[in-house]
Amino acid sequence: MKVFYHPRFRKNYQRLPISAKQKAEKREEIFRKNPFDPRLEIHKLHGRLKDKWSFSVDRKNRILFEFDKEDIIFLDVCDHDLYK
């Protein structure tokens, strides 16, 4: 499994505070070992994002991603507004 980063993810990641970036890096490390680790609170989305998944970085931020065959694409990182 390879993880790729969408340009929107890269842009929004750069905007995160340093503390959120550090948490995101730790969560990504867990994700790479086991994408369905319960600590990530991973969940499939609904509605217009029904083909996407999300996991928690912290109480505020989420990483939106999708499975692409055997790879993963991190699409965005931001607060709950990503669901709108």
C-alpha positions in Angstrom: 0.0 0.0 0.0 1.3 3.4 -1.0 -0.1 6.7 0.3 -0.3 9.6 -2.2 -1.1 13.2 -1.3 -3.6 15.3 -3.3 -2.5 18.9 -3.8 -5.4 20.1 -1.7 -4.2 17.9 1.2 -0.7 19.3 0.9 -2.0 22.9 0.8 -4.3 22.5 3.8 -1.7 20.5 5.8 0.7 23.4 5.5 -2.0 25.6 7.1 -2.4 23.5 10.2 -0.9 24.6 13.5 2.4 22.8 14.4 0.6 20.8 17.1 -2.0 19.5 14.6 0.8 18.6 12.1 2.6 16.6 14.8 -0.6 14.7 15.7 -1.3 14.1 12.0 2.1 12.6 11.5 1.6 10.2 14.4 -1.9 9.3 13.1 -0.5 8.6 9.7 2.2 6.3 11.2 -0.6 4.3 12.8 -2.6 4.4 9.6 0.3 3.0 7.5 0.6 0.1 9.9 -3.1 -0.7 10.1 -5.6 1.6 8.3 -8.4 0.2 10.5 -6.7 0.7 13.9 -9.5 1.7 16.3 -7.5 4.6 17.6 -8.1 6.4 14.3 -11.8 6.3 14.5 -12.0 5.6 10.8 -15.4 5.7 9.1 -16.9 5.6 5.7 -18.7 8.8 4.7 -22.2 9.2 3.3 -24.1 11.4 0.8 -21.9 13.1 -1.8 -18.8 11.7 -0.1 -20.0 8.1 0.0 -16.9 6.8 -1.8 -14.6 8.5 0.7 -13.3 7.7 4.2 -12.2 9.8 7.1 -10.1 9.4 10.3 -9.5 11.7 13.2 -6.3 13.6 13.7 -7.6 15.3 16.9 -11.0 16.5 18.2 -11.1 19.1 15.5 -9.3 17.9 12.4 -10.0 14.9 10.1 -8.1 13.4 7.1 -10.3 12.6 4.1 -9.1 9.8 1.9 -10.0 7.2 -0.6 -8.9 3.8 -1.5 -7.6 3.5 -5.1 -7.1 -0.1 -5.8 -4.2 -1.0 -3.6 -3.2 2.6 -2.8 -4.5 5.3 -0.7 -5.0 9.0 -1.6 -5.2 11.5 1.2 -7.5 14.1 -0.3 -7.8 16.8 2.4 -7.2 17.6 6.0 -9.4 20.1 7.9 -12.1 20.4 10.4 -15.7 19.1 10.0 -16.3 21.5 7.2 -14.8 18.9 4.8 -18.2 17.1 5.1 -20.1 20.0 3.7 
